[in-house]
């Protein structure tokens, strides 16, 4: 019982560390991708309509049909934010909050982050930004921090010590492209949390550690995934096949399928109400990027070397150049396969990574516009990070592996944070985002808007509250792990179980 309590403390601290880092940097303003989704949420709550005519001026990501404007995005993210915004809207309309919005609009620290010659911090802009911050926190940041805890728990599969599992969860959450999208109002991290959470639940059900009734939750999670990011259907299919193989009672597959129907029915009703078809055709009516959308099949023109190189090792958007620590996940897959254990779970992870690499490498829009790294790959990242557990189970005792992890992890952390917190927008088309954009912006003290600025701190000094919190919380976490005897391996590492390790 004492050990369970101490484990729970570790999970709470891990959750709070991740959540603090995510929430400290609110979503970027004037981001078409986010604005398009929030416009739909505002239209549903404020206007009882799917038409975003009243808000369309803040985005170029829209569809025009029969003289009206609509979001051209998958609606899952917007729908998820509707109850959140509906709940806080009455509070936001109160006089004290309105006075706070006015004070925020006159903040000198925030004013320094604005573009010279721009329209300034009008009250309606601050209101929009505040709503964006609230709904993104509730629907993206919180699930993303919970995903870190799920990854920490699932890593028990490899018999790793608590310290190693915490390290992998923190590396995934803070030193990969998961970090910049963990408080960004788009579907990437939501989908990552839904998919990996569903995978973990199926594993527990298959091992009879959870009731089969949890398959109803799995079905709903996967159904909501499909209406949030359409390419996620690839990983959904992999998890569905995995469930079909490992479940002791396959009748619950039918229950899961039925539980996935309500989200899909909601999306079909939404599309039918707008476009007269149940199919997701929003991009067909987008006014911008039509050449790209009409290339091949909805921008998919087949795998090409430029795209595949660009999303892996390219300077502009290469995942493994941005976060080379993820290469240890690929090495972990090899060790895992050689061990010959839990190969069904390994197959799901390999499929998630390979299918998304091939999908993104087939798109003419592979670079993703404004972003940190290849943002379309974000949903596969927890599956790749999971492979780091096998890497450490196999080689974690060797100093070479530890040096590799320190060097690649340190570079990944610095690179990801530099590109995430520099300037007031993510890098866009710079050939080398780190050298051409992020480092010059940081050298000039142009730090992304953050909660420290609400205390009238500006530039680098605005990061001091977060730095203080992290120093205290990580110190406490260290002593909780050390003081509870959780620095040794929990069980025999499964990757070493058949004598694979040297």
C-alpha positions as CSV (number, residue, x, y, z in Angstrom):
1,X,0.0,0.0,0.0
2,X,2.8,2.4,0.9
3,X,4.5,1.8,-2.5
4,X,1.2,2.4,-4.3
5,X,0.8,5.8,-2.5
6,X,4.4,6.7,-3.4
7,X,3.8,5.7,-7.0
8,X,0.7,7.9,-7.0
9,X,2.8,10.8,-5.7
10,X,5.2,10.3,-8.6
11,X,2.4,10.4,-11.1
12,X,0.9,13.5,-9.6
13,X,4.2,15.3,-9.7
14,X,4.9,14.1,-13.3
15,X,1.4,15.3,-14.3
16,X,1.9,18.8,-12.7
17,X,5.4,19.3,-14.2
18,X,4.1,18.5,-17.7
19,X,0.9,20.6,-17.3
20,X,2.9,23.6,-15.9
21,X,5.2,23.6,-18.9
22,X,2.3,23.2,-21.4
23,X,0.0,25.8,-19.8
24,X,2.7,28.4,-19.2
25,X,2.8,29.2,-22.9
26,X,-0.7,30.0,-24.2
27,X,-1.7,29.2,-27.8
28,X,-0.2,31.5,-30.4
29,X,-2.4,34.3,-31.5
30,X,-3.4,34.9,-35.2
31,X,-2.9,31.2,-36.0
32,X,-5.3,30.3,-38.8
33,X,-5.3,26.6,-37.9
34,X,-6.4,27.2,-34.3
35,X,-8.7,30.1,-35.2
36,X,-10.6,28.1,-37.7
37,X,-11.4,25.5,-35.0
38,X,-12.2,28.0,-32.3
39,X,-14.4,30.0,-34.8
40,X,-16.7,26.9,-35.0
41,X,-16.8,26.5,-31.2
42,X,-17.8,30.2,-30.9
43,X,-20.4,29.9,-33.6
44,X,-22.0,26.9,-32.0
45,X,-22.2,28.5,-28.6
46,X,-22.7,32.1,-29.4
47,X,-24.8,31.9,-32.6
48,X,-26.3,28.4,-32.4
49,X,-24.9,27.9,-35.9
50,X,-22.2,26.1,-37.8
51,X,-21.6,29.3,-39.9
52,X,-18.4,31.2,-39.0
53,X,-19.3,34.3,-41.0
54,X,-19.0,36.6,-38.0
55,X,-15.4,35.4,-37.2
56,X,-14.0,34.4,-40.6
57,X,-11.7,37.5,-40.8
58,X,-9.2,35.9,-38.4
59,X,-8.4,32.9,-40.5
60,X,-7.7,31.8,-44.0
61,X,-8.5,28.1,-43.2
62,X,-12.2,28.1,-44.1
63,X,-14.6,26.5,-46.6
64,X,-17.2,28.6,-48.5
65,X,-20.4,27.0,-49.5
66,X,-23.7,28.5,-50.7
67,X,-22.5,32.0,-49.7
68,X,-21.5,31.2,-46.1
69,X,-18.2,30.4,-44.4
70,X,-17.4,27.3,-42.4
71,X,-14.4,25.7,-40.8
72,X,-12.7,23.3,-43.2
73,X,-11.2,21.3,-40.4
74,X,-12.2,18.0,-38.9
75,X,-14.8,19.1,-36.2
76,X,-13.7,16.9,-33.2
77,X,-11.5,19.5,-31.6
78,X,-14.1,22.2,-31.9
79,X,-16.9,19.9,-30.6
80,X,-14.9,19.0,-27.6
81,X,-14.4,22.6,-26.7
82,X,-18.1,23.4,-26.9
83,X,-19.1,22.4,-23.3
84,X,-16.0,24.0,-22.0
85,X,-16.7,27.4,-23.6
86,X,-20.4,27.1,-22.8
87,X,-19.6,26.6,-19.1
88,X,-17.1,29.5,-18.8
89,X,-18.9,32.0,-21.1
90,X,-21.2,33.4,-18.3
91,X,-18.2,34.0,-16.2
92,X,-16.3,35.7,-19.0
93,X,-19.2,38.1,-19.4
94,X,-19.1,39.3,-15.8
95,X,-17.8,42.8,-14.9
96,X,-14.7,41.7,-13.0
97,X,-13.5,39.5,-15.8
98,X,-14.2,42.3,-18.3
99,X,-12.1,44.7,-16.3
100,X,-9.3,42.0,-16.2
101,X,-9.5,41.8,-20.0
102,X,-9.1,45.5,-20.2
103,X,-6.1,45.6,-17.9
104,X,-4.5,42.7,-19.9
105,X,-5.0,44.7,-23.0
106,X,-3.0,47.5,-21.6
107,X,-0.2,45.3,-20.2
108,X,3.2,46.7,-21.1
109,X,4.8,43.2,-21.1
110,X,2.2,41.9,-23.6
111,X,2.5,45.1,-25.6
112,X,6.2,44.4,-26.2
113,X,5.2,41.1,-28.0
114,X,3.0,42.8,-30.6
115,X,3.9,43.6,-34.1
116,X,4.9,47.3,-34.6
117,X,2.2,49.1,-36.5
118,X,-0.4,46.5,-35.7
119,X,-3.9,47.0,-34.4
120,X,-2.9,46.5,-30.8
121,X,-4.7,44.6,-28.1
122,X,-8.3,45.4,-28.7
123,X,-10.7,44.1,-26.1
124,X,-12.3,41.6,-28.5
125,X,-8.9,40.2,-29.4
126,X,-8.0,39.7,-25.8
127,X,-11.4,38.0,-25.2
128,X,-10.8,35.7,-28.1
129,X,-7.3,34.9,-26.9
130,X,-8.6,34.2,-23.4
131,X,-11.2,31.8,-24.7
132,X,-8.6,30.1,-26.8
133,X,-6.4,29.7,-23.8
134,X,-9.1,28.2,-21.6
135,X,-10.4,25.7,-24.2
136,X,-6.9,24.7,-25.2
137,X,-5.9,24.1,-21.6
138,X,-9.0,21.9,-20.9
139,X,-9.1,19.9,-24.1
140,X,-5.4,19.7,-25.1
141,X,-3.0,20.6,-22.2
142,X,-4.7,18.4,-19.6
143,X,-5.1,15.3,-21.9
144,X,-1.4,15.8,-23.0
145,X,-0.2,15.8,-19.4
146,X,-2.3,12.7,-18.7
147,X,-0.7,11.1,-21.7
148,X,2.6,11.5,-20.0
149,X,1.3,9.6,-17.0
150,X,-0.2,6.8,-19.2
151,X,3.2,6.4,-21.0
152,X,4.9,6.2,-17.5
153,X,2.5,3.5,-16.5
154,X,2.6,1.5,-19.7
155,X,6.5,1.4,-19.5
156,X,6.0,-1.0,-16.7
157,X,5.9,-3.5,-19.5
158,X,9.7,-3.4,-19.7
159,X,10.4,-3.7,-15.9
160,X,12.1,-0.4,-15.8
161,X,12.9,1.4,-12.6
162,X,10.6,4.4,-11.8
163,X,13.3,6.9,-12.5
164,X,13.8,5.6,-16.0
165,X,10.1,5.6,-16.7
166,X,9.8,9.2,-15.4
167,X,12.7,10.2,-17.6
168,X,11.1,8.7,-20.8
169,X,7.8,10.4,-20.0
170,X,9.5,13.8,-19.5
171,X,11.6,13.4,-22.7
172,X,8.5,12.5,-24.7
173,X,6.5,15.4,-23.2
174,X,9.2,18.1,-23.2
175,X,11.9,17.2,-25.8
176,X,9.9,16.1,-28.8
177,X,7.3,17.9,-31.0
178,X,4.7,16.8,-28.5
179,X,5.7,19.8,-26.4
180,X,4.8,22.7,-28.8
181,X,1.4,21.1,-29.6
182,X,0.4,20.2,-26.1
183,X,-1.3,23.6,-25.6
184,X,-2.1,24.3,-29.2
185,X,-5.8,24.2,-30.2
186,X,-5.3,21.6,-33.0
187,X,-6.0,17.9,-33.0
188,X,-2.5,16.5,-33.1
189,X,-1.9,16.0,-29.3
190,X,-5.6,15.2,-28.6
191,X,-5.3,12.4,-31.1
192,X,-2.0,11.2,-29.6
193,X,-3.7,11.0,-26.2
194,X,-6.8,9.2,-27.5
195,X,-4.9,6.7,-29.5
196,X,-2.2,5.8,-27.0
197,X,-4.8,5.8,-24.2
198,X,-7.0,3.3,-26.2
199,X,-3.9,1.1,-26.9
200,X,-3.1,1.0,-23.2
201,X,-6.6,0.1,-22.2
202,X,-6.8,-2.7,-24.8
203,X,-3.5,-4.1,-23.4
204,X,-4.9,-4.1,-19.9
205,X,-8.2,-5.7,-21.0
206,X,-6.3,-8.3,-22.9
207,X,-4.2,-9.1,-19.8
208,X,-7.5,-9.3,-17.8
209,X,-6.4,-6.4,-15.6
210,X,-9.5,-4.5,-16.6
211,X,-13.1,-5.5,-17.2
212,X,-14.0,-6.0,-20.9
213,X,-16.6,-3.4,-20.4
214,X,-13.8,-0.8,-20.8
215,X,-14.0,-1.7,-24.5
216,X,-16.9,0.7,-24.6
217,X,-14.6,3.5,-23.6
218,X,-12.0,2.3,-26.1
219,X,-14.6,2.4,-28.9
220,X,-15.7,5.9,-28.0
221,X,-12.1,7.2,-27.8
222,X,-11.3,5.7,-31.2
223,X,-14.5,7.1,-32.7
224,X,-13.7,10.6,-31.4
225,X,-10.2,10.2,-32.9
226,X,-11.7,9.6,-36.3
227,X,-13.6,12.9,-36.2
228,X,-10.6,14.8,-34.9
229,X,-7.9,13.9,-37.5
230,X,-8.9,11.8,-40.4
231,X,-5.4,10.2,-41.0
232,X,-5.6,8.7,-37.5
233,X,-7.8,6.0,-39.1
234,X,-4.6,4.2,-39.9
235,X,-3.6,3.8,-36.3
236,X,-7.2,3.2,-35.3
237,X,-7.2,0.2,-37.7
238,X,-4.0,-1.1,-36.1
239,X,-5.4,-0.9,-32.6
240,X,-8.7,-2.5,-33.7
241,X,-6.9,-5.5,-35.2
242,X,-4.8,-5.7,-32.1
243,X,-8.0,-5.8,-29.9
244,X,-9.5,-8.5,-32.1
245,X,-6.4,-10.7,-31.5
246,X,-5.8,-10.2,-27.8
247,X,-9.3,-9.9,-26.3
248,X,-10.4,-13.0,-24.5
249,X,-14.0,-12.4,-25.4
250,X,-14.3,-10.9,-28.9
251,X,-17.9,-10.1,-28.6
252,X,-16.8,-6.9,-26.9
253,X,-15.3,-5.8,-30.3
254,X,-19.0,-5.3,-31.3
255,X,-19.6,-3.2,-28.2
256,X,-16.6,-1.1,-29.0
257,X,-17.8,-0.6,-32.5
258,X,-21.2,0.5,-31.3
259,X,-19.6,2.9,-28.8
260,X,-17.7,4.5,-31.7
261,X,-20.9,5.3,-33.6
262,X,-22.1,8.4,-31.7
263,X,-19.0,10.5,-32.6
264,X,-19.2,9.4,-36.2
265,X,-22.9,10.1,-36.3
266,X,-22.2,13.6,-34.9
267,X,-19.7,14.3,-37.6
268,X,-22.0,13.0,-40.3
269,X,-24.9,15.1,-39.1
270,X,-22.6,18.1,-39.1
271,X,-21.5,17.6,-42.7
272,X,-25.0,16.9,-43.9
273,X,-26.3,20.0,-42.2
274,X,-23.7,22.1,-44.1
275,X,-22.8,20.3,-47.3
276,X,-25.7,18.0,-47.8
277,X,-23.5,14.9,-47.6
278,X,-22.3,12.8,-44.6
279,X,-18.8,12.7,-46.1
280,X,-16.1,15.0,-44.7
281,X,-15.8,17.4,-47.7
282,X,-14.7,20.6,-46.0
283,X,-11.4,20.8,-47.8
284,X,-13.1,20.4,-51.2
285,X,-14.6,23.9,-50.6
286,X,-11.6,25.6,-49.1
287,X,-10.9,28.9,-50.8
288,X,-7.2,28.7,-50.3
289,X,-4.6,25.9,-51.0
290,X,-6.9,24.4,-53.7
291,X,-3.9,23.4,-55.8
292,X,-2.5,21.4,-52.9
293,X,-5.8,19.9,-51.9
294,X,-6.5,18.8,-55.4
295,X,-3.1,17.2,-56.0
296,X,-3.5,13.4,-56.1
297,X,-6.1,12.3,-53.7
298,X,-6.8,15.1,-51.2
299,X,-3.1,16.2,-51.4
300,X,-1.8,12.6,-51.3
301,X,0.4,12.0,-54.4
302,X,2.3,8.9,-53.2
303,X,5.5,8.6,-51.2
304,X,8.4,10.7,-52.5
305,X,12.0,11.0,-51.4
306,X,11.9,14.7,-50.8
307,X,9.0,14.5,-48.4
308,X,10.3,11.4,-46.6
309,X,13.7,12.9,-46.1
310,X,12.2,16.2,-45.2
311,X,10.1,14.8,-42.3
312,X,12.9,12.6,-41.0
313,X,16.4,14.1,-41.4
314,X,15.7,17.3,-43.4
315,X,17.0,20.6,-41.8
316,X,13.7,22.3,-42.2
317,X,11.3,19.8,-40.7
318,X,13.3,16.6,-39.9
319,X,12.0,14.8,-36.8
320,X,15.3,13.1,-36.0
321,X,17.3,16.3,-36.6
322,X,14.9,18.2,-34.2
323,X,14.7,15.4,-31.6
324,X,17.4,12.8,-32.2
325,X,16.6,11.2,-28.9
326,X,13.7,9.5,-30.7
327,X,16.3,7.5,-32.7
328,X,16.7,5.5,-29.5
329,X,13.1,4.5,-29.9
330,X,13.8,3.0,-33.3
331,X,16.8,1.1,-31.8
332,X,14.5,-0.1,-29.0
333,X,12.1,-1.6,-31.6
334,X,15.0,-3.7,-32.9
335,X,15.9,-4.9,-29.4
336,X,12.2,-5.6,-28.7
337,X,11.8,-7.6,-31.9
338,X,14.9,-9.7,-31.2
339,X,13.7,-10.4,-27.7
340,X,10.6,-12.2,-29.1
341,X,8.2,-11.0,-26.4
342,X,5.1,-8.8,-26.6
343,X,5.4,-8.8,-30.3
344,X,1.8,-7.9,-30.8
345,X,2.2,-4.7,-28.9
346,X,5.4,-4.0,-30.8
347,X,3.5,-4.5,-34.1
348,X,1.0,-1.8,-33.1
349,X,3.9,0.6,-32.4
350,X,5.7,-0.1,-35.6
351,X,2.5,0.2,-37.6
352,X,1.7,3.5,-36.0
353,X,5.1,4.9,-36.8
354,X,5.5,3.4,-40.3
355,X,2.0,4.3,-41.5
356,X,2.2,7.9,-40.4
357,X,5.7,8.3,-41.9
358,X,4.4,6.9,-45.2
359,X,1.2,9.0,-45.1
360,X,2.9,12.3,-44.3
361,X,5.7,11.4,-46.9
362,X,3.0,11.0,-49.5
363,X,1.5,14.5,-49.0
364,X,2.4,17.6,-51.1
365,X,1.7,19.6,-47.9
366,X,4.2,17.6,-45.8
367,X,6.0,20.6,-44.3
368,X,2.9,21.8,-42.5
369,X,3.3,25.6,-42.7
370,X,3.9,27.2,-39.3
371,X,5.2,24.6,-37.0
372,X,7.9,23.0,-34.9
373,X,9.1,19.9,-36.7
374,X,6.8,17.6,-38.8
375,X,3.5,18.4,-37.0
376,X,1.5,15.8,-38.8
377,X,3.6,13.1,-37.2
378,X,2.7,14.1,-33.7
379,X,0.0,11.4,-33.2
380,X,2.6,8.6,-33.7
381,X,5.2,10.0,-31.2
382,X,4.1,8.2,-28.0
383,X,4.3,4.9,-29.9
384,X,7.8,5.8,-30.9
385,X,8.8,7.0,-27.5
386,X,7.5,3.7,-26.1
387,X,10.4,2.1,-27.9
388,X,12.8,4.0,-25.7
389,X,11.7,1.7,-22.9
390,X,13.0,-1.3,-24.8
391,X,16.2,0.6,-25.5
392,X,16.8,1.2,-21.8
393,X,15.8,-2.3,-20.8
394,X,18.4,-3.7,-23.2
395,X,21.3,-1.2,-22.8
396,X,20.4,1.1,-20.0
397,X,23.1,-0.4,-17.7
398,X,25.9,0.5,-20.3
399,X,27.6,3.9,-20.0
400,X,27.5,4.3,-23.8
401,X,23.8,4.1,-23.8
402,X,23.5,6.6,-21.0
403,X,25.9,9.0,-22.7
404,X,23.9,8.6,-25.9
405,X,20.7,9.4,-24.0
406,X,22.1,12.4,-22.3
407,X,23.6,13.9,-25.5
408,X,20.6,13.3,-27.8
409,X,18.1,14.1,-25.0
410,X,19.9,17.4,-24.2
411,X,20.0,18.5,-27.8
412,X,16.4,17.5,-28.3
413,X,15.3,19.5,-25.3
414,X,17.2,22.6,-26.2
415,X,16.2,22.5,-29.9
416,X,12.5,21.9,-29.2
417,X,12.3,24.6,-26.6
418,X,14.2,27.1,-28.7
419,X,11.8,26.6,-31.6
420,X,8.7,26.5,-29.3
421,X,9.3,29.6,-27.2
422,X,11.0,31.9,-29.7
423,X,9.0,34.7,-31.3
424,X,5.3,35.1,-31.4
425,X,4.6,32.5,-34.0
426,X,6.1,29.1,-34.8
427,X,8.8,28.9,-37.6
428,X,7.4,28.7,-41.1
429,X,9.4,28.4,-44.2
430,X,12.9,29.2,-43.0
431,X,15.4,26.8,-44.4
432,X,16.9,26.2,-41.0
433,X,14.3,27.2,-38.4
434,X,16.7,27.1,-35.4
435,X,19.5,29.2,-37.0
436,X,17.4,31.4,-39.2
437,X,14.5,32.2,-36.8
438,X,14.6,30.8,-33.3
439,X,18.0,31.7,-32.1
440,X,17.9,35.3,-33.5
441,X,14.5,35.9,-31.9
442,X,15.7,34.6,-28.5
443,X,18.9,36.6,-28.8
444,X,16.8,39.7,-29.2
445,X,14.7,38.7,-26.1
446,X,11.6,38.0,-28.1
447,X,10.2,35.2,-26.0
448,X,6.7,33.8,-26.8
449,X,3.8,35.2,-24.8
450,X,3.6,33.4,-21.5
451,X,1.9,33.6,-18.1
452,X,4.9,35.4,-16.6
453,X,4.0,38.4,-18.7
454,X,0.7,38.6,-16.7
455,X,3.0,39.6,-13.8
456,X,4.5,42.3,-16.0
457,X,7.7,40.4,-16.5
458,X,9.0,40.6,-20.1
459,X,11.6,38.9,-22.3
460,X,13.7,36.3,-20.6
461,X,12.6,37.4,-17.1
462,X,9.1,36.2,-17.9
463,X,10.4,32.6,-17.7
464,X,11.5,32.9,-14.1
465,X,8.3,31.7,-12.4
466,X,8.3,28.6,-14.5
467,X,12.0,28.0,-13.8
468,X,11.3,28.3,-10.1
469,X,8.4,25.9,-10.2
470,X,10.4,23.3,-12.2
471,X,13.4,23.6,-9.8
472,X,11.2,22.9,-6.8
473,X,9.0,20.2,-8.3
474,X,11.8,18.3,-10.0
475,X,13.7,18.3,-6.7
476,X,10.7,17.0,-4.8
477,X,10.2,14.3,-7.5
478,X,13.8,13.3,-7.2
479,X,13.6,12.8,-3.5
480,X,10.3,11.0,-3.7
481,X,11.8,8.5,-6.2
482,X,15.1,8.1,-4.2
483,X,13.4,7.9,-0.8
484,X,10.9,5.3,-1.8
485,X,13.4,2.7,-3.1
486,X,12.0,3.0,-6.7
487,X,15.4,3.4,-8.4
488,X,15.8,-0.4,-9.0
489,X,14.1,-2.4,-11.7
490,X,10.6,-3.4,-10.8
491,X,10.9,-6.9,-12.5
492,X,13.0,-8.8,-14.9
493,X,13.2,-6.6,-18.1
494,X,11.2,-8.4,-20.7
495,X,13.5,-7.3,-23.5
496,X,16.4,-9.1,-21.7
497,X,14.3,-12.1,-20.7
498,X,15.6,-14.4,-23.5
499,X,19.3,-13.5,-23.2
500,X,19.3,-11.0,-26.0
501,X,21.3,-8.4,-24.2
502,X,25.1,-8.6,-24.5
